[in-house]
Amino acid sequence: MSTETPDKEAILIVDDLPVNLKVLVDYLENTGFVDYVAKDGKSAIEQLRYSSPGVILLDVMMSGMDGFETCRRLKVR
């Protein structure tokens, strides 16, 4: 994970369903937050090499690496 200070205005949204991602991105569009999107846990972990969001919205029921495993891996970084 990035060692820089978390960007409190950045949100990483992790979900494998495009419709869920669209709803959240549309909802947050005018809030002033910067949105990052990942379609699975592996992509989310990769993105954290380049950014340090203040908040991660993580779906727990995803194909492949589920949200619980993704969270576990994020905590050990």
PEQUIGI-V441940 format. One record per pair of residues at least 24 apart in sequence whose ideal C-beta (glycine too) atoms are under 6 Angstrom apart, sorted by sequence separation. I is the first residue (numbers start at 1). GAP is how many residues later the second one is. D is the distance in Angstrom with one decimal. If there is no record, write none. Layout:
# PEQUIGI-V441940
((I GAP D) (I GAP D))
This chain:
# PEQUIGI-V441940
((9 24 5.5) (10 24 4.5) (11 24 5.6) (12 24 4.6) (13 24 5.2) (14 24 4.6) (16 24 5.7) (40 24 5.4) (41 24 3.6) (9 25 5.7) (44 26 6.0) (45 28 6.0) (41 29 3.3) (14 30 4.4) (12 41 4.3) (11 42 5.7) (10 43 3.9) (10 44 5.9) (11 44 4.7) (12 44 4.6) (13 44 4.8) (14 44 4.7) (15 44 4.2) (7 45 5.8) (6 46 4.8) (7 46 6.0) (8 46 3.8) (16 46 4.3) (1 47 4.6) (7 47 5.8) (16 47 5.7) (4 48 5.2) (6 48 4.6) (2 50 4.1) (1 76 4.2))
